[in-house]
Structure formats: structure tokens, C-alpha cells
């Protein structure tokens, strides 16, 4: 696989992590080991798994890590919805971030399709 840093999906995922850290700075301090930690770990998992998978030789291995990244994005999406319902996030910030997650999920799917179209 090519350098993972050249992948647009990895770049946007790293940007998402920065956004998530900025969003969660305003969460209640008693949530630092609760939802704040969960949200941050889910966000970090997305680009980390893309990078790890890109370093694998086999296409199937890369696909496996892309599936994990997608799962982490679903986790993050769920946690942000919960944070909004708890009043930790306003609807505008939540919606902007959820849209970024949706875009990343679509890019992951596109990358997976691309991987397997090259194998044929």
C-alpha cells in the first residue's frame, strides 16, 4: 500500500480527531474518564486503523482494518448523539461533526471497493 499519509480518508480522519478533542474540552470535568474518554478513543481509532491497515501487505488485511475504522466511526457517531442528548454538545456542532463522520465513512467504503476492484 502507498504511504497512508497520502490517503485523503486518513487526512480527514486526523482532522476529525482534532475537532473531537476541541469539542470535548467543554464537557463536564466529571466525564473525563467517561464519555469524553470514550469519544476521544473512538475518534483516534479511525485514522490509527487506516494507517495500520495501509501498512499491511495483503489487501484482505487492509480491508480488515478499514472495517475496524468503520466500526469506530459508528461508535463515535453513537457517542456524539448521546453527548448531544445529555446536553454536552449543541445541535449545530454535533451536526457538523456527524456530517464529517458520514463523509469519512463513505470514503472508507470507496477505498474498500477500490481495493477489491484492483484485485480482480
Long-range contacts (C-beta under 8 A, 24 or more apart in sequence): 1-53, 1-54, 1-55, 1-56, 1-62, 2-54, 3-54, 4-50, 4-51, 4-54, 4-55, 7-50, 7-54, 7-111, 8-107, 9-50, 9-104, 9-107, 9-108, 9-111, 10-47, 10-50, 10-51, 10-54, 12-100, 12-103, 12-104, 12-107, 13-46, 13-47, 13-50, 13-69, 13-104, 14-47, 15-100, 16-43, 16-46, 16-47, 16-97, 16-100, 16-101, 16-104, 17-43, 17-44, 17-46, 17-47, 19-97, 19-100, 20-76, 20-97, 23-89, 23-93, 23-97, 26-88, 27-83, 27-88, 28-88, 31-88, 35-79, 35-82, 35-83, 35-86, 35-88, 38-75, 38-79, 39-76, 39-79, 39-80, 39-83, 42-72, 42-73, 42-75, 42-76, 42-79, 43-72, 43-76, 45-69, 45-72, 45-75, 46-72, 46-73, 46-76, 46-104, 50-108, 59-115, 59-116, 59-118, 59-119, 62-115, 63-112, 63-115, 63-116, 66-108, 66-111, 66-112, 66-115, 69-108, 70-105, 70-108, 70-109, 73-101, 73-104, 73-105, 73-108, 74-105, 76-101, 77-101
